[in-house]
Amino acid sequence: MMKFFRWILTCVAMFASGAVLADGSTGSIQIKTIVVEPSGTWLEVANVVNPDSCGSTQRLKLVEAAGVTDRMYAAALASKSARTPVSLWLSGCTNTPWGYTAPIVYSITILD
């Protein structure tokens, strides 16, 4: 009986640790607004996860990487125009011009 109890505790610990270490996926969300300005390209969304405990999730910044930001902006614009939900991968925080930190978007998946 004690071995069974330890086995149950081990299983619970393994599954719980996966839940605590969030993978950064937002799940299915809608992009409300796209903001393009000198500080970067920002997506305004509602009810998004905050895996890195950034100051706010009101705005998310598209990662700034050569050749990637423009493609991510195009995907966000297509999703917004078609009113199609997306799933975003968030990792890390960045400073914003509005005085708080925000999550960084590393990938956009347009959902069906």
N, C-alpha and C positions, 0 to 999 in steps of 0.2 A: 504494500500500500504506500509506503514511504517513497519507493522508486517512482511509482505512478504520480505522486504529488510533485516530486522534483521534476519529472518530465513535463507535467502541466506548467509548472512555474517557468521552466526553460522555454517552452513554446510561447507562453505569454510574453516573456521578456524579449524574445526575438521579434515577435510581431509588434510589440509596443515600441521597440527601438526604431522600427521602420516608420511608424506613425510620427514619432518625435522628430526624426530627421526628414523633414519635408523635402520633396524633390523639386519644389519650385514651380510646378505646373499649376496654372490657374483653373484648369478645367474649362468648361464652356462659358464664355463671357461675350458681351457685346461691347464694341468700342463706341463710346458716346461722342467723343470729340478728338480730333487730331490737331495738335498745335505744333507749328514749325516756326522756329525762331533761332536767333544766333546761338543760344545756349544748347540747341539740339532739337530733336523731334520727340514730342511727348504725346502719349495716349492718355486720354481721360476715360476711366472705366469706373464701374461700381462693384462693390462686394468682391474684391479680389483678395487672395491669400497674401500674407506678408511673411515669407519664409525666413527673411533675414532681419526682421523687426526694424524695418526702415521707419523714419518719422511719419510718413504718410503713404497711402496707396491711392490717393486721389489722382495722381499723375504718375505714369510710368515712362521711363526714358528708353528710347531705342538705343541699343549698344552702338557706339561709334567705332566702326571698323571699315577699312577700305573695301569698297565694293559690296558691303553687306547692308549698311544703313539704307541705301537707296532701294534695295530689293525689299527690305523689311517695310519701308515706308510704302512702297507700291502694294505690298500684300495688305497692309493695314488700310490703305485707301480703297482697295478693291473690296475688302470686307465691309468697310463702313458704307460704301456706295451701294452694295448689294444687300445690306442689312443682314449679313451672314455672321454667325458667331465664330469666334476664334478661340484657340487655346494658346497661351503664352508660356514661355519658360523664363522664369525670373531667377536672377542670381546676383547678389550683392546690392549695395546701395550707392547712390551718388548724390552730391549736393545739388540743390535746385536754386534758381534765382528767387524763389518764394520763401526761402529761409528754413526749409526742412529737407530731409533726405528722402529719396524715392527709390523704388526698386528699378533695376536695369533689366530690360527685355532682351534676351539672347536668341529667341526664335519665335516665330509666329506660324501657327498652323491654322489654315482656314478650314472650318468644319462644315459638314454637310447639313 
